Amino acid sequence: MESIQKDHDRLWANARQSKFRGQAQDVIDALQRARDAIAEDPSKAAVTLAKLQNPIKTTFDAMGQGLKEKNTAQLKYGRALDRIFRDKDRPGDEEEAIAQHPALVNRAIYLHMLREGLFDVAATFAEETDAKHQAQQDTARRHGTDVPMDHPLGLDKSFPAGMEQQFIKMYHILVDLKEKHNLQPAIDWARQNSKVLEDRGSNLEFELCRLKYTILFVEQSPAHALIYAQTDFQNFRGRYMTEISQMLAAQAYASNLADSPYAGRFHNSASFDEVAQAFSKEFCSLLELSADSPLYLAASAGAIALPQLLKLRQIQKLKHTEWTSVGEMPVETPLPQAYQFHSIFVCPVSKEQTTDANPPMMLPCGHVIAQESMQRLSKGAKFKCPYCPVESHPNNARRVFL
């Protein structure tokens, strides 16, 4: 599988580095300039078109050669996949657990494309599914069986409005963070949502500002970093005074920072990746979405579990047995910690398992307790979280659906 992964990464990298769009735009610009020149002086039309011929032909030849190389790479990748998976046993349609819930699948695909920045593809997908949905409703209406149908993308009334625009904004900020190392758009967003982030117990705004301080310290001068700290760290003094003191203490080691106790804070190559991941998590949480793509998690977990399930299926065929339990895996599947989600919750206060009548409730600080525990602690008024000093009102708590 490592060779396949390398081929896939190589193909994806080539696709992202494609020059086709720029070359096509160059051709369009050249044709536009030629048209303007001819419109201005029609007597020079022959000369203008003659000058245009060679550059256009050269560009088309380059695009054709590039497309040929891309097509060859895709064919090689397809053949490599066939060599590995050609004779592999595959689960049948009878094992498809979500075949009766196409809206859930469509929703996962749509949101995944938005998360990946494939906005044009997501918009086309939404249009096609909506058109199919409308056709189904028209057919049902003509046959007198007009019944309410779920939204084709599973986007009900509780789904945030302007979702695509929100993800476009997130994607642009992430590009600034990861590729341009520009922290300001993310800092501006964190400040605009500081109240909500603070209620959640998030430290995103401080982490972004701290990283900007270190960048100024290393790339410009300790003096620039100190001026920034004096103006932008004022709001953080109460909660992050210890961290701020440590950063300011590094000023004393400015001439020999590499050998100082603070070297690790100022020379962390993964800093931008870490804040980008934290930003994505907080941005999605404000949209009431998971930090990771459900489609990616489901596909990855399925790929991990598939070999073991296929082996079990072969054993069942040999022994002529079947697994009859519904909604339960026939074998224990070892998944990484990040893929483990529990369908039960035990309240850390009452030590009792929650139920539909006593569901888990998430407080604004992010801690979760049972509804009955929250009611006992609050008595209908503001109360302090049993695990942190954040105060909140029961009306601000949100139910957690397991």
Secondary structure, DSSP 8 states (H G I E B T S, - for coil): -HHHHHHHHHHHHHHHT--HHHHHHHHHHHHHHHHHHHHH-GGGHHHHHHHHHHHHHHHHHHHHHHHHHHHHHHHHHHHHHHHHHTT-----GGG-TTTT-HHHHHHHHHHHHHHTT-HHHHHHHHHHHHHHHHHHHHHHHHTT-------TT---TTS-TTHHHHHHHHHHHHHHHHTS---HHHHHHHHHTHHHHHHTT--HHHHHHHHHHHHIIIII-HHHHHHHHHHHSGGGHHHHHHHHHHHHHGGGGGGGGGGSTTHHHH--TTHHHHHHHHHHHHHHHHTT--SS-HHHHHHHHHHHHHHHHHHHHHHHHHHT-----TTS-SS-----GGG---S--B-TTT--B--SSS-EEE-TTS-EEEHHHHHHHHTTS-EE-TTSS-EE-GGG-EE---
